[in-house]
Amino acid sequence: MMNDIQSAGSLKHHFLAASPWLSDPRFHGSVIYLCEHSESGALGLMINQPLGIHLGEILEQLDLQGGELDLPVFAGGPVQPERGFVLHSPGRKWQNTAQVTDDVLLTTSRDVLESIGQDDGPHEFFVALGYSGWSEGQLEEELGSSAWLTCPANTEVLFRTPVEQRYEAVLRLIGVDLNQLSDSVGHA
């Protein structure tokens, strides 16, 4: 049956890079990591839009250790911007963790932040507030209108590539030269 999340059409564990034809200004120049994609919709996190706040500030607001952590927190997307998401490498088990792949997990419970603040968290992680979501058929419609460029994701870009280089890194994975992209759509 086609209910399987890993069906041939699933873009789970893929990057979406905003194309010049994407009309929503909230996503201009963004890269989204898709954590979930099925026939009922999709969920992803922007991985290159820092919010200007640091993880230490969030941990202090939650009365957790780690207030000295000078790591960026990202805008994961416009949906539920008050909700936290941690993409991370495997390690200990936390209360609310979903496995995206063998190498990438998504946790939404406070206990992972507590572990990070105590320097006992996952080896590699990424913290975002909010997420990017699509209802049934919406992402496919946007892909059909050339709003997004896609490619399989990797942990090198997700966790180890500097934030300001992630968009260009994903375009290179796709085989696109940023200098050759046009901001306007031509018609024959």
TINU-739244 format. One record per atom (N, C-alpha, C, O, CB): x, z, y. Coordinates in pm, whole numbers, padded with zeros to 5 digits, always signed. Atoms other than C-alpha are relative to their C-alpha. Glycine has a CB too. Layout:
! residues N
XZY/...
! end
This chain:
! residues 188
+00083+00000-00119/+00000+00000+00000/+00087+00000+00126/+00205+00034+00119/-00094+00121-00001/-00074+00009-00125/+00105-00046+00363/-00001+00131+00077/+00041+00134+00193/-00057-00111+00086/+00002-00129-00067/+00056+00322+00447/+00138+00063+00010/+00159+00151+00093/-00091+00094-00072/-00134-00057+00002/+00421+00397+00373/+00069-00020+00135/+00075-00132+00186/+00084-00063-00113/-00065+00004-00132/+00605+00481+00697/+00123-00089-00001/+00161-00143+00103/+00039+00142+00044/-00119+00083+00009/+00910+00294+00573/-00034-00143-00041/+00051-00214-00095/+00098+00060-00099/+00039+00136+00033/+00714-00029+00524/+00085-00098+00079/+00151-00062+00176/-00150-00022+00028/-00085+00103-00059/+00881-00354+00619/-00017-00010+00152/+00079-00044+00221/-00029-00134-00064/+00024+00014-00143/+00721-00351+00966/+00033+00123+00082/+00020+00120+00205/-00141-00035+00021/-00028-00123-00072/+00823+00004+01057/+00131-00010+00079/+00231-00062+00030/+00005+00119-00097/-00120-00007-00083/+01069+00051+01340/+00052+00142+00011/+00129+00173+00102/-00029-00055+00139/-00054-00136+00006/+01135+00416+01254/+00152-00010-00011/+00203-00095-00085/-00061+00081-00120/-00147-00001-00005/+01506+00492+01321/+00053-00133+00058/+00149-00190+00008/+00059+00023-00141/-00044+00116-00077/+01536+00197+01561/+00012+00041+00146/-00050+00138+00191/-00099-00121-00017/-00006-00015-00146/+01634+00178+01925/-00091-00104+00062/-00101-00217+00014/+00146-00014+00052/+00072+00092-00087/+01405+00020+02182/+00074+00001+00132/+00094+00107+00192/-00152+00041+00017/-00064+00012-00131/+01585-00107+02491/-00098-00073+00091/-00149-00179+00056/+00137-00077-00008/+00093+00062-00094/+01367-00183+02792/+00055-00134+00046/+00170-00144+00088/-00026+00094+00122/-00041+00132-00048/+01380-00550+02878/-00038-00013+00148/-00116+00067+00198/-00065-00114-00084/+00037+00020-00141/+01359-00682+03235/-00149-00031+00017/-00201-00021+00128/+00082-00114+00059/+00140+00036-00008/+01001-00786+03152/-00093+00119-00020/-00215+00103-00013/-00031-00106-00102/+00083-00120+00015/+00880-00429+03092/-00050+00041+00138/+00030+00069+00227/+00080+00116-00067/+00056-00024-00134/+00643-00361+03381/-00007+00147+00039/-00021+00177+00158/-00137-00060+00008/+00013-00142-00031/+00630+00020+03357/+00131+00054+00058/+00231+00061-00014/-00041+00080-00126/-00125-00045-00063/+00889+00157+03607/+00056+00128-00060/+00176+00155-00045/-00023+00021+00147/-00050-00123+00061/+00913+00488+03417/+00102-00029-00111/+00179+00059-00149/-00117+00081-00057/-00089+00034+00111/+01103+00304+03144/+00110-00099+00037/+00183-00144-00050/-00081-00057-00113/-00101+00097-00042/+01327+00075+03351/+00139+00047-00044/+00180+00159-00013/-00004-00019+00154/-00136-00030+00044/+01674+00066+03193/+00009+00106-00109/+00116+00160-00133/+00080+00045+00115/-00001-00108+00098/+01573+00309+02920/+00028-00048-00143/+00007-00164-00178/-00131+00073+00003/-00016+00017+00143/+01666+00339+02555/-00084+00108-00066/-00074+00225-00032/+00151+00008-00044/+00084-00095+00073/+01417+00501+02320/+00040-00003-00146/+00059-00109-00206/-00151-00034+00016/-00024-00014+00144/+01494+00630+01973/-00135+00026-00065/-00201+00125-00033/+00104+00115-00032/+00129-00016+00066/+01189+00585+01749/+00013+00096-00119/+00084+00069-00215/-00054-00136-00047/+00000-00102+00105/+01131+00894+01535/-00108-00027-00103/-00096+00013-00219/-00020+00140+00061/+00115+00025+00085/+00804+00774+01388/-00062-00133+00039/-00074-00164+00158/-00104+00115+00010/+00070+00125-00026/+00632+00437+01353/-00080-00036-00124/-00025-00056-00232/+00099-00114+00039/+00089+00037+00110/+00333+00357+01136/-00113-00084+00057/-00115-00114+00177/-00055+00126-00074/+00113+00080-00049/+00015+00155+01157/-00089+00080+00094/-00170+00021+00166/-00081-00051-00118/+00082-00080-00090/-00144+00448+01344/+00067+00026+00136/+00004+00085+00224/-00034+00131-00066/-00066-00017-00128/+00114+00450+01626/+00149+00028-00013/+00207+00013-00121/-00065+00111+00077/-00145-00026-00001/+00468+00546+01724/+00032+00114+00095/-00041+00140+00190/+00079-00127+00039/-00050-00109-00084/+00663+00835+01875/+00151-00016+00011/+00220-00036-00089/-00038+00140-00057/-00143+00010-00022/+01007+00817+02031/+00044+00085+00117/-00038+00139+00191/+00041-00144+00023/-00058-00076-00110/+01242+00988+02273/+00097-00087+00078/+00182-00153+00019/+00071+00126-00053/-00099+00067-00083/+01424+00834+02567/+00131+00078-00013/+00131+00201-00008/-00046-00010+00152/-00129-00067+00023/+01793+00907+02513/+00100-00022+00112/+00216+00017+00099/+00059-00048-00130/-00095+00026-00108/+01945+00799+02842/-00055+00032+00139/-00012-00026+00239/+00042-00145-00004/+00058-00038-00130/+01737+00961+03117/+00013+00152+00022/-00084+00224-00001/-00149-00043+00007/-00015-00143-00025/+01882+01305+03208/-00095+00046+00110/-00123-00027+00205/+00146+00033+00040/+00095-00056-00096/+01643+01529+03401/+00066+00067+00120/-00001+00093+00220/-00088+00099-00069/-00065-00073-00109/+01903+01696+03622/-00005+00150-00021/+00030+00226+00069/-00065-00036+00132/-00007-00142+00035/+01861+02032+03449/+00088+00013-00124/+00105-00082-00200/-00144+00061-00025/-00091-00023+00112/+02094+02186+03194/-00066+00088-00105/-00156+00167-00077/+00131+00063+00049/+00054-00075+00112/+02022+02333+02856/+00007+00151+00025/-00085+00224-00012/+00074-00035-00127/-00013-00142-00030/+02149+02672+02973/-00117+00053+00082/-00162+00165+00060/+00128+00026+00073/+00115-00040-00082/+01868+02685+03232/-00124+00019-00087/-00199+00115-00069/-00027-00104+00109/+00116-00008+00090/+01607+02621+02963/+00012+00125-00087/-00084+00199-00104/-00010-00128-00089/-00020-00116+00087/+01759+02884+02734/-00023+00130+00077/-00082+00224+00023/+00142-00002-00060/+00023-00120-00082/+01759+03141+03017/-00149+00021+00025/-00198+00134+00019/+00075-00011+00133/+00144-00011-00023/+01392+03064+03094/-00072+00053-00123/-00175+00119-00112/-00058-00135+00041/+00059-00046+00125/+01315+03133+02728/+00056+00135-00045/+00026+00181-00155/+00023-00103-00110/-00066-00127+00031/+01517+03459+02737/+00085-00009-00127/+00084+00081-00211/-00105+00110-00016/-00089+00020+00114/+01765+03319+02484/+00144+00000+00049/+00171-00024+00167/-00032-00133-00073/-00142+00010-00031/+02145+03335+02473/+00035-00146+00027/-00040-00237-00010/+00087+00058-00116/-00049+00136-00023/+02343+03031+02588/-00021-00050+00141/-00012-00170+00165/-00067-00092-00093/+00022+00041-00138/+02273+03030+02960/+00118-00073+00062/+00102-00140+00164/-00031+00119+00082/-00118+00068-00053/+02627+02899+03014/+00010-00145-00047/+00099-00218-00001/+00124+00076-00041/-00010+00136+00054/+02559+02574+02823/-00032-00103+00107/-00144-00110+00158/-00095-00018-00120/+00010+00101-00106/+02617+02291+03069/-00023-00138-00063/+00051-00233-00038/+00129+00000+00088/+00035+00126+00067/+02455+02018+02858/-00129-00053+00059/-00220+00024+00089/-00013+00020-00153/+00121+00054-00062/+02196+01778+02997/-00123+00012-00091/-00114+00009-00213/+00022-00146+00036/+00129+00010+00066/+01829+01793+02905/-00060-00132+00047/-00049-00167+00165/-00095+00124+00033/+00047+00134-00029/+01660+01455+02890/-00151-00008+00014/-00224+00074-00042/+00046-00095-00106/+00142+00034-00005/+01321+01314+02984/-00025-00085-00124/+00017-00200-00131/-00040-00077+00134/+00028+00073+00123/+01199+01213+02639/-00108-00104+00019/-00117-00200-00057/-00039+00096-00110/+00108+00093-00030/+00901+01036+02788/-00107+00070+00081/-00099+00191+00105/-00059-00057-00129/+00101-00055-00091/+00592+01086+03001/-00110+00083-00068/-00190+00146+00001/-00065-00112+00073/+00105-00072+00070/+00372+01243+02730/+00045+00145-00026/+00155+00167-00076/-00036-00071-00134/-00026-00143+00017/+00361+01626+02722/+00140+00041+00048/+00220+00090-00032/-00018+00039-00147/-00134-00029-00050/+00666+01675+02948/+00039+00149-00005/+00155+00183+00018/+00012-00049+00141/-00031-00143+00013/+00641+02054+02901/+00044+00036-00142/+00085+00149-00167/-00121+00083+00040/-00031-00027+00141/+00706+02023+02525/+00143-00042-00032/+00187-00150+00007/-00100-00075-00093/-00139+00027+00034/+01060+02040+02388/+00019-00063-00137/-00055-00034-00231/+00078+00126+00007/-00037+00070+00124/+01215+01819+02119/+00151+00005-00015/+00224-00016+00082/-00052-00148+00001/-00143+00000+00027/+01555+01852+01956/+00027-00097-00114/-00015-00074-00227/+00052+00142-00035/-00051+00091+00103/+01703+01555+01770/+00134+00055-00041/+00215+00092+00044/+00011-00151+00052/-00126-00062+00041/+01988+01678+01558/+00045-00046-00138/-00029-00107-00214/-00015+00151+00001/-00059+00027+00131/+02218+01636+01262/-00051+00105-00098/-00100+00210-00057/+00157+00001+00007/+00045-00097+00101/+02133+01811+00933/+00080+00130+00008/+00191+00135+00061/+00012-00061-00140/-00063-00132+00001/+02217+02175+00887/-00097+00100-00058/-00160+00074-00161/+00045+00044+00142/+00096-00102+00043/+02012+02489+00852/-00143-00051+00011/-00170-00155+00070/+00017+00127+00082/+00143+00032-00010/+01637+02481+00816/-00061+00077+00115/-00034+00196+00132/-00074+00032-00134/+00073-00064-00107/+01420+02555+01117/-00148-00013-00028/-00188-00089-00116/+00036-00060+00137/+00143-00011+00030/+01048+02625+01133/-00075-00133+00002/-00152-00161-00090/-00064+00093+00098/+00079+00122-00014/+00915+02290+01250/+00092-00120+00012/+00117-00171+00121/-00093+00009+00123/-00096+00109+00003/+01154+02015+01144/-00056-00115-00084/-00108-00094-00193/+00135+00047-00057/+00037+00121+00073/+01073+01659+01041/+00127-00082-00023/+00210-00096+00067/-00108-00083+00079/-00115+00084+00031/+01329+01441+00869/-00030-00143+00041/-00126-00204-00007/+00036+00008-00151/+00014+00140-00040/+01367+01104+01040/+00078-00086-00099/+00025-00183-00153/+00050-00023+00147/-00085+00065+00100/+01658+00990+00819/+00083+00111-00065/+00065+00229-00034/+00092-00112+00064/-00090-00099+00059/+01921+01163+00607/+00091+00062+00104/+00137+00175+00088/+00083-00064-00111/-00095-00044-00103/+02135+01195+00923/-00064+00050+00129/+00005+00105+00214/+00091-00111+00033/+00068-00036-00125/+01872+01264+01192/-00128+00076-00031/-00212+00031-00109/-00031-00127+00085/+00120-00081+00014/+01611+01539+01209/-00058+00027+00138/+00013+00020+00239/+00030+00133-00074/+00069-00030-00125/+01356+01627+01477/-00066+00137-00014/-00150+00158-00102/-00106-00110+00035/+00055-00136+00004/+01274+01993+01545/-00068+00031+00132/-00018-00002+00239/+00111+00104-00030/+00077-00035-00120/+01012+02123+01786/-00022+00150+00013/-00097+00193+00100/-00133-00072-00001/+00020-00145-00006/+01033+02497+01720/+00113+00069+00078/+00225+00019+00085/-00009+00059-00142/-00090-00078-00084/+01203+02757+01938/+00125+00046-00075/+00231+00063-00013/-00073+00121+00056/-00112-00056+00076/+01430+02878+01656/+00125-00087+00004/+00236-00035-00005/-00041+00022-00142/-00118+00086-00009/+01658+02573+01681/+00072+00024+00133/+00195+00022+00137/-00039-00150-00015/-00061-00030-00130/+01716+02649+02051/+00071+00135-00003/+00178+00151+00055/-00106-00002+00112/-00064-00130+00015/+01791+03010+01965/+00133-00014-00073/+00232+00047-00034/-00093+00097-00075/-00124+00024+00075/+02050+02892+01711/+00105-00070+00085/+00223-00035+00080/-00029-00084-00125/-00093+00070-00088/+02205+02654+01963/+00059+00097+00102/+00180+00096+00127/-00071-00118+00073/-00047-00098-00099/+02227+02934+02222/+00098+00101-00058/+00182+00154+00014/-00117+00074+00058/-00092-00093+00068/+02407+03153+01966/+00119-00072-00062/+00195-00013-00138/-00075+00078-00107/-00108+00084+00055/+02649+02869+01881/-00006-00007-00152/+00097-00010-00219/+00136+00053+00045/+00023+00006+00144/+02499+02854+01532/-00100-00112-00032/-00164-00110-00137/-00051+00135-00053/+00096+00108+00018/+02291+02537+01573/+00060-00120-00070/+00170-00111-00125/-00057-00042+00133/-00051+00122+00062/+02332+02186+01443/+00128-00047+00069/+00151-00020+00187/-00107-00111+00006/-00128+00049-00053/+02671+02018+01489/-00023-00098+00116/+00044-00089+00219/+00080-00070-00113/+00032+00097-00106/+02522+01732+01694/-00148+00014+00032/-00231+00025-00059/+00035-00147-00043/+00141-00013-00039/+02200+01757+01894/-00023-00062+00137/+00070-00090+00212/-00043+00147+00000/+00047+00064-00122/+02004+01612+02180/-00133+00067+00035/-00222+00071-00050/-00017-00157-00018/+00120-00073-00039/+01736+01806+02375/-00077-00082+00105/-00020-00128+00203/+00036+00141+00055/+00085+00076-00092/+01444+01633+02548/-00129+00076+00027/-00177+00152-00058/-00031-00140-00056/+00133-00050-00035/+01127+01737+02727/-00092-00120+00008/-00063-00217+00077/+00001+00080+00134/+00095+00110+00004/+00829+01514+02660/+00040-00105-00100/+00151-00104-00154/-00014-00063+00137/-00028+00108+00094/+00804+01209+02441/-00068-00128+00046/-00152-00127+00136/-00046+00037-00141/+00059+00130-00024/+00714+00842+02449/-00089-00031-00119/-00043-00026-00233/+00109-00112+00022/+00093+00022+00109/+00407+00759+02245/-00081-00127+00018/-00107-00171+00130/-00092+00117-00014/+00081+00121+00004/+00207+00453+02148/-00113+00020-00098/-00093+00074-00206/+00086-00124-00039/+00114-00006+00091/-00138+00437+01996/+00004-00119-00095/+00092-00205-00085/-00135+00003+00080/+00006+00105+00101/-00233+00209+01710/+00006-00139+00065/-00077-00173+00148/-00128+00013-00083/-00015+00137-00047/-00113-00147+01783/+00062-00016+00138/+00098-00127+00176/-00131-00064+00001/-00050+00010-00137/+00013-00064+02134/+00146-00045+00004/+00180-00134+00082/-00014+00134+00071/-00141+00039+00000/+00386-00089+02056/+00014-00145-00044/+00093-00220+00013/+00082+00092-00093/-00006+00139+00047/+00333-00412+01864/-00040-00098+00110/+00019-00206+00123/-00091-00019-00123/+00042+00083-00112/+00151-00555+02166/+00112-00011+00104/+00140-00119+00154/-00128+00058+00066/-00110+00001-00096/+00438-00454+02396/+00119-00082-00052/+00184-00153+00024/+00045+00143+00031/-00107+00080+00059/+00691-00606+02155/-00033-00148+00010/+00055-00231+00035/+00024+00040-00147/+00044+00139-00009/+00487-00927+02153/+00012-00057+00141/+00023-00179+00158/-00141-00012-00047/-00012+00047-00139/+00508-00945+02533/+00144+00013+00050/+00169+00005+00170/-00094+00079+00091/-00143-00008-00032/+00890-00905+02524/+00037+00117+00090/+00133+00110+00166/+00044-00128+00065/-00029-00117-00082/+00879-00562+02688/+00119+00079-00053/+00189+00146+00023/-00122+00090+00007/-00107-00076+00063/+01129-00415+02440/+00087-00089-00086/+00040-00185-00148/-00058+00113-00084/-00096+00061+00092/+01440-00532+02259/+00028+00107-00105/+00038+00224-00071/+00133-00049+00073/-00015-00101+00106/+01496-00362+01922/+00122-00029-00087/+00168-00142-00099/-00125+00005-00087/-00105+00010+00100/+01772-00294+01674/+00003+00129-00081/-00044+00232-00032/+00139-00029+00065/-00015-00124+00076/+01844-00044+01397/+00086+00100+00077/+00183+00063+00144/+00062-00028-00140/-00073-00106-00071/+01967+00288+01535/+00120+00047-00080/+00130+00023-00200/-00093+00119+00030/-00113-00065+00066/+02289+00469+01458/+00033+00129+00074/+00002+00145+00192/+00125-00094-00006/-00031-00130-00060/+02416+00820+01520/+00115-00006+00100/+00129+00084+00182/+00033+00100-00109/-00108+00016-00098/+02721+00695+01712/-00058-00011+00141/-00014+00060+00232/+00086-00124-00032/+00063+00015-00132/+02503+00581+02002/-00087+00122+00031/-00086+00172+00143/-00085-00129+00006/+00094-00110-00021/+02248+00860+01956/+00067+00130+00043/+00018+00197+00134/-00078+00024-00127/-00062-00130-00027/+02488+01155+01963/+00136-00007+00070/+00174+00089+00137/+00016+00073-00127/-00139-00002-00046/+02836+01040+02065/+00033-00097+00113/+00141-00088+00171/+00088-00031-00115/-00025+00093-00110/+02805+00761+02322/-00040+00067+00131/-00149+00125+00140/-00078-00134-00020/+00037-00061-00129/+02814+00883+02685/-00134-00056+00050/-00163-00174+00034/+00110-00026+00106/+00135+00034-00044/+02467+00880+02839/-00005-00128+00082/-00089-00215+00058/-00058+00115+00081/+00002+00116-00091/+02550+00624+03107/+00038-00130-00070/+00023-00237-00012/+00094+00024+00117/-00040+00120+00075/+02676+00381+02839/-00098-00036-00112/-00078-00136-00181/+00138+00019-00058/+00089+00022+00114/+02385+00402+02593/-00080-00130+00010/-00096-00199-00091/-00096+00116-00014/+00079+00123-00015/+02176+00115+02735/+00086-00122-00035/+00044-00207-00114/-00055-00012+00144/-00088+00113+00028/+02469-00127+02731/+00045-00001-00146/+00060-00109-00204/+00122+00004+00093/-00041-00009+00141/+02576-00002+02385/-00109-00056-00091/-00079-00127-00187/+00032+00145-00039/+00110+00053+00081/+02231-00079+02243/-00013-00150+00020/-00037-00224-00076/-00132+00071+00035/+00006+00145-00023/+02227-00420+02409/+00110-00072-00078/+00087-00181-00132/+00013-00032+00150/-00109+00060+00080/+02565-00493+02245/-00037-00005-00148/-00009-00104-00216/+00131+00080+00018/+00044+00000+00140/+02421-00391+01906/-00099-00113-00026/-00098-00175-00133/-00064+00135-00037/+00099+00108+00012/+02138-00639+01966/+00066-00136+00013/+00017-00236-00040/-00110+00016+00106/-00068+00127-00026/+02385-00905+02076/-00038-00061+00132/-00030-00183+00150/-00030-00097-00109/+00044+00047-00131/+02263-00929+02434/+00103+00041+00104/+00151+00154+00105/-00140+00058+00036/-00088-00026-00113/+02488-00956+02738/-00087+00034+00121/-00168-00049+00164/+00094-00123+00031/+00080-00045-00112/+02335-00756+03024/+00006-00098+00117/-00093-00114+00188/+00045+00137+00044/-00016+00095-00110/+02470-01013+03272/-00080-00126-00019/-00103-00201+00076/+00145-00035+00017/+00078+00122+00025/+02268-01287+03103/-00151+00024-00001/-00228-00071-00016/+00041-00061-00133/+00143-00028-00007/+01932-01109+03125/-00050-00028+00140/+00015+00006+00238/-00030+00145-00041/+00063+00031-00128/+01704-01229+03400/-00111+00098+00028/-00175+00146-00066/-00053-00144+00001/+00111-00088-00036/+01457-01013+03589/-00132-00072+00009/-00236-00009+00032/+00028+00067+00130/+00126+00075-00009/+01199-01290+03589/-00018-00083-00127/+00077-00123-00194/-00003-00092+00126/+00033+00079+00118/+01022-01474+03314/-00021-00144+00044/-00098-00171+00136/-00128+00056-00073/+00016+00142-00033/+01052-01851+03323/-00115-00060-00078/-00146-00016-00189/+00129-00076-00028/+00109+00071+00067/+00766-02083+03234/+00033-00148-00002/+00077-00205+00097/-00137+00024+00070/-00030+00144+00012/+00806-02435+03105/-00117-00082+00045/-00111-00205+00042/+00036-00036-00144/
! end
